[in-house]
Amino acid sequence: MRDLVKAVEQSQLRTDLPKLEVGDYIKMHLRITEGQRERIQIFEGTVIALSGKGLSETVTVRRLSFGIGVERVVPVHSPSIAKIELVHKGVVRRAKLYYLRNRSGKAARVRERLANKK
């Protein structure tokens, strides 16, 4: 029975998404259905938390909209995600960046990871 559940879960996992880490700045293209119409909405922000494993893996993305913090928790393997773009990688030393909730402006920025020199 457990093997059957794993087989069904493996078929639902998405492999077309980039590997996300806490501190990354991403653009999530989400499918929004309004009645009969469907459109793509872009939610752009910093990944402040990753939780779960497998199909239940979720990502929490935070952004500031007109000075107000907005967070969105989305299942990573959800069919409502059209695509995820990685804008830039961040350098952090924590697994959860909940301390960003108390900060605004430049204090809420995460350092960018520079490309390795060859």
C-alpha positions in Angstrom: 0.0 0.0 0.0 2.8 2.4 0.9 4.5 1.7 -2.5 1.3 2.6 -4.3 1.0 5.9 -2.5 4.6 6.7 -3.3 4.1 5.8 -7.0 1.1 8.2 -7.2 3.0 11.0 -5.4 6.0 10.5 -7.8 3.7 11.0 -10.8 2.4 14.3 -9.3 5.8 15.8 -8.5 7.0 18.7 -10.7 10.5 18.6 -12.2 10.3 21.7 -14.3 10.8 24.2 -11.4 14.2 25.5 -10.2 15.7 24.5 -6.9 14.6 27.1 -4.4 16.4 28.1 -1.2 15.6 30.5 1.6 16.7 34.0 0.8 16.1 33.7 -3.0 14.3 36.4 -4.8 11.7 34.8 -7.2 8.9 35.6 -9.6 6.0 33.1 -9.3 3.6 33.0 -12.3 0.3 31.8 -10.8 -2.8 30.8 -12.8 -5.8 32.6 -11.5 -9.3 31.4 -12.5 -12.1 34.0 -12.4 -15.3 32.4 -13.6 -14.7 31.1 -17.1 -11.5 33.2 -17.7 -8.0 32.2 -16.7 -5.1 34.6 -16.4 -1.5 34.6 -15.1 -0.6 36.8 -12.1 3.0 37.4 -11.1 3.9 37.4 -7.4 7.5 38.6 -6.9 9.3 38.5 -3.6 11.8 36.9 -1.2 11.5 33.2 -0.1 11.3 33.4 3.7 10.5 29.8 4.4 10.4 26.3 2.9 8.6 23.5 4.7 7.4 20.0 4.1 8.6 17.2 1.8 7.3 15.6 -1.4 3.8 16.8 -2.5 3.2 18.7 0.7 6.2 21.0 0.2 5.3 24.6 0.5 7.1 27.9 -0.1 6.4 31.2 1.7 7.1 34.3 -0.4 7.1 37.8 1.1 7.0 41.2 -0.6 6.2 44.7 0.3 3.2 46.2 -1.5 2.7 50.0 -1.0 4.5 49.7 2.4 2.5 46.8 3.6 4.0 43.3 3.9 2.2 40.6 1.9 3.0 36.9 2.3 1.8 34.0 0.2 2.1 30.4 1.1 1.9 28.2 -2.0 2.4 24.4 -2.5 5.5 24.0 -4.7 4.0 21.2 -6.8 0.7 22.9 -7.3 -0.8 22.9 -10.8 -1.7 26.6 -10.2 1.9 27.5 -10.6 2.6 28.2 -14.3 6.4 28.8 -13.7 8.9 30.1 -11.2 11.7 32.4 -12.2 14.8 32.8 -10.0 15.7 36.5 -10.2 18.7 36.2 -7.9 20.1 34.0 -5.1 20.3 35.3 -1.6 23.0 34.9 1.1 21.4 34.0 4.5 22.4 32.0 7.6 18.9 31.1 8.8 16.4 28.4 7.7 13.4 30.8 8.3 13.6 34.5 7.7 10.6 35.5 9.8 12.7 38.4 11.3 12.1 40.2 8.0 8.5 40.8 9.1 9.7 43.4 11.6 11.8 45.3 9.1 10.9 47.6 6.2 12.8 49.4 3.5 16.5 48.7 3.1 16.6 46.8 6.3 14.4 44.1 4.8 16.9 43.4 2.0 18.8 40.1 1.6 22.4 40.2 0.3 22.8 38.8 -3.2 25.1 35.9 -3.9 27.6 36.8 -6.5 28.6 34.4 -9.3 31.8 32.5 -8.6 34.9 33.8 -10.5 36.8 31.3 -12.6 
